[in-house]
Amino acid sequence: PNGRVEERSKGTPQGGVISPVLANLFMHYAFDKWMERTHPDKPFARYADDGVIHCRTLEEARLLLESLKTRMEECKLELHPEKTRIVYCKDAKRKDEYPNTSFDFLGYTFRVRSCKDRNGRIFYSFTPAVSEQAKKAMRQKIRRMRLQTKSYLSIEELSERINPVIRGWINYYGHFRRFEMYTVLSRLNKALVQWVRNKYKKRRGLTKAGKWLEALARREPHLFVHWTMGIFYSAG
């Protein structure tokens, strides 16, 4: 602080390679093993310092929350005051009212959604889909790609550069309600149209560039990963 070097006797350096490893090891005993020992009937999932615990009743959840607070204090930790909350998982059978009915975990938002069964009938289920925060991060990534400035690349070279990123998104977020990614991948198509406009003088107009890209997508759908999902640019 204030430009002075201060020697620390506790903790690990922020951003250090060993820090997340030690933190995960600590949480393994402070939380995972404690849960297995004291609450073996409650399934849970944890990644780093973020976790979800499943309870059957509201009373059970409240008792566990108090027990968890005590455990964290024993380990010189504290629960995040805003992120730590009890959530009611509404669906077709659970229809009670509760202030919190959704939560985010590992880039997914879990909440009640309308679904279709094999016969096309609508029902409601508590399911995950890519979160708004994750979609925002992907849109920011697309902007940082600055595809419009890569006109020196061929379309094949461009696809080689960005397909690994797109494939990673789809492989991770596409496991549940893949169509929820449509708006993000459509944004990518718009960025590709801007690339076309800068690449070809004869296609500087938005309509001409859009029609060229749409025709290419239908002719060579495997050029970009999201095109294989049928997400093309529509020139109208």
C-alpha positions in Angstrom: 0.0 0.0 0.0 1.1 3.6 -0.7 4.0 2.3 -2.8 5.5 0.4 0.1 6.5 -3.3 -0.1 4.7 -5.2 2.7 5.6 -8.7 3.7 2.6 -10.9 4.3 2.6 -14.0 6.5 -0.9 -15.3 5.5 -2.6 -16.2 2.3 -1.3 -16.7 -1.2 -0.5 -14.2 -4.0 -3.6 -13.1 -6.0 -3.2 -14.4 -9.5 -0.5 -16.9 -8.5 -0.5 -20.3 -10.2 -0.6 -22.1 -6.9 -3.5 -20.0 -5.4 -6.5 -21.8 -7.0 -4.9 -25.2 -6.4 -4.5 -24.5 -2.7 -8.0 -22.9 -2.5 -9.6 -26.0 -4.1 -7.7 -28.3 -1.8 -8.8 -26.2 1.2 -12.5 -26.3 0.1 -12.3 -30.0 -0.5 -11.9 -30.5 3.2 -13.7 -27.4 4.5 -16.8 -28.1 2.4 -16.8 -31.3 0.4 -15.7 -33.7 3.1 -17.8 -31.8 5.7 -20.9 -32.2 3.5 -20.3 -35.9 3.0 -19.8 -36.4 6.7 -22.6 -34.3 8.2 -25.1 -34.2 5.4 -24.7 -37.4 3.4 -28.4 -37.2 2.2 -28.0 -33.9 0.4 -26.5 -33.9 -3.1 -24.2 -31.0 -4.0 -22.0 -29.7 -6.7 -19.0 -27.4 -6.2 -16.6 -25.6 -8.6 -13.9 -23.5 -7.0 -15.8 -21.3 -4.4 -19.2 -21.6 -6.2 -21.6 -24.4 -5.2 -25.2 -25.7 -5.2 -26.8 -27.9 -2.5 -30.1 -29.7 -3.0 -32.6 -29.9 -0.2 -36.1 -31.4 -0.1 -37.9 -28.8 2.0 -37.6 -25.2 2.9 -37.1 -26.0 6.6 -34.3 -28.4 5.6 -32.7 -25.7 3.5 -32.8 -23.1 6.3 -31.3 -25.5 8.8 -28.5 -26.4 6.4 -27.8 -22.7 5.7 -27.3 -21.9 9.4 -25.1 -25.0 9.7 -23.1 -24.0 6.7 -22.5 -20.5 8.1 -21.2 -21.9 11.3 -18.9 -24.3 9.3 -17.5 -21.4 7.2 -16.8 -19.4 10.4 -14.9 -22.3 11.8 -12.8 -22.3 8.7 -12.2 -18.5 8.8 -14.4 -18.1 5.7 -17.7 -16.3 5.1 -20.6 -16.9 2.7 -21.2 -14.3 0.0 -24.1 -12.2 1.4 -25.7 -11.7 -2.0 -25.0 -14.9 -3.8 -25.9 -17.2 -0.9 -29.6 -17.8 -0.9 -32.3 -20.4 -0.9 -34.0 -21.0 -4.3 -37.3 -22.7 -4.9 -37.1 -24.9 -8.0 -40.6 -24.5 -9.5 -41.9 -26.9 -12.1 -45.2 -28.6 -13.1 -45.5 -30.3 -9.7 -43.9 -27.6 -7.5 -46.2 -24.5 -7.8 -45.7 -22.7 -4.6 -44.6 -19.0 -4.5 -41.1 -18.0 -3.2 -39.0 -14.8 -3.6 -36.1 -16.7 -5.3 -36.9 -19.0 -8.2 -33.8 -19.0 -10.3 -30.0 -19.1 -9.9 -26.8 -18.9 -12.0 -24.2 -21.6 -11.8 -21.2 -22.2 -14.2 -22.5 -19.9 -16.9 -26.1 -21.4 -16.8 -29.3 -19.9 -15.5 -31.5 -22.5 -13.8 -35.2 -21.6 -13.7 -38.7 -22.9 -14.6 -39.2 -23.0 -18.4 -41.8 -24.3 -20.8 -40.7 -27.5 -22.5 -42.2 -30.0 -25.0 -42.5 -33.7 -24.5 -42.1 -36.3 -27.2 -45.7 -35.9 -28.2 -45.4 -32.1 -28.5 -47.3 -31.4 -25.3 -46.2 -28.3 -23.3 -45.1 -28.8 -19.7 -43.0 -26.8 -17.2 -39.7 -27.9 -15.9 -36.8 -26.4 -13.8 -34.1 -26.5 -16.5 -30.7 -24.8 -17.3 -29.9 -22.6 -20.3 -27.0 -20.3 -21.1 -27.1 -17.3 -18.8 -27.4 -13.7 -19.8 -24.1 -12.9 -18.3 -22.4 -15.7 -20.4 -24.1 -14.4 -23.5 -22.8 -10.9 -22.7 -19.3 -12.3 -22.4 -19.6 -14.1 -25.7 -20.8 -10.9 -27.5 -17.9 -9.0 -26.0 -15.6 -11.7 -27.3 -17.0 -11.3 -30.8 -16.4 -7.5 -30.6 -12.8 -8.1 -29.5 -12.3 -10.4 -32.5 -12.6 -7.3 -34.7 -13.5 -9.4 -37.7 -14.1 -6.3 -39.9 -10.3 -5.6 -39.7 -9.3 -9.1 -40.9 -10.1 -8.5 -44.6 -6.6 -9.7 -45.4 -7.7 -13.2 -44.5 -9.6 -15.6 -46.8 -12.9 -16.9 -45.6 -11.3 -20.3 -45.0 -8.5 -18.7 -42.9 -11.1 -16.7 -41.0 -13.1 -19.9 -40.2 -10.0 -21.7 -39.0 -9.3 -18.9 -36.6 -12.8 -18.5 -35.0 -14.2 -22.0 -35.3 -12.4 -23.3 -32.2 -14.0 -20.5 -30.2 -17.5 -21.1 -31.6 -17.1 -24.9 -31.1 -16.1 -24.4 -27.5 -19.2 -22.3 -26.8 -21.6 -24.7 -28.5 -20.0 -27.8 -26.9 -20.4 -26.2 -23.4 -23.6 -24.2 -23.6 -25.3 -26.3 -26.2 -26.0 -29.2 -24.0 -29.3 -27.6 -22.8 -31.7 -25.5 -24.9 -29.1 -24.9 -27.6 -31.5 -22.5 -29.4 -30.9 -20.0 -26.5 -27.6 -19.2 -28.2 -29.2 -18.0 -31.4 -28.9 -14.3 -30.6 -25.2 -14.6 -29.8 -24.5 -16.6 -33.0 -26.6 -14.2 -35.0 -24.4 -11.4 -33.8 -21.4 -13.4 -35.1 -23.1 -13.5 -38.5 -23.5 -9.7 -38.5 -19.8 -9.4 -37.8 -19.0 -11.7 -40.7 -21.2 -9.5 -43.0 -19.0 -6.5 -42.0 -15.9 -8.6 -42.9 -17.5 -9.3 -46.4 -18.1 -5.6 -46.9 -14.5 -4.7 -46.2 -13.1 -7.7 -48.1 -14.9 -7.2 -51.4 -15.4 -3.8 -53.1 -18.3 -5.0 -55.1 -20.2 -6.1 -51.9 -19.8 -2.9 -49.9 -23.5 -2.6 -49.6 -25.2 -4.3 -46.6 -27.7 -6.1 -48.8 -25.2 -7.4 -51.3 -22.8 -8.5 -48.5 -25.6 -10.2 -46.6 -26.9 -12.1 -49.7 -23.4 -13.3 -50.5 -22.8 -14.6 -47.0 -26.3 -16.3 -46.9 -25.6 -18.0 -50.2 -22.2 -19.2 -49.0 -23.7 -20.5 -45.8 -26.3 -22.6 -47.6 -23.7 -23.8 -50.1 -21.0 -24.6 -47.6 -22.7 -25.0 -44.2 -19.7 -26.7 -42.7 -17.4 -23.7 -43.2 -18.5 -22.2 -39.8 -19.6 -24.4 -36.9 -22.7 -22.4 -36.1 -23.8 -22.7 -39.8 -24.2 -26.5 -39.2 -26.9 -25.6 -36.7 -28.8 -23.7 -39.5 -28.0 -20.3 -38.0 -27.4 -18.3 -41.2 -27.5 -14.6 -41.9 -30.8 -13.6 -43.5 -30.5 -10.8 -46.0 -34.3 -10.4 -46.1 
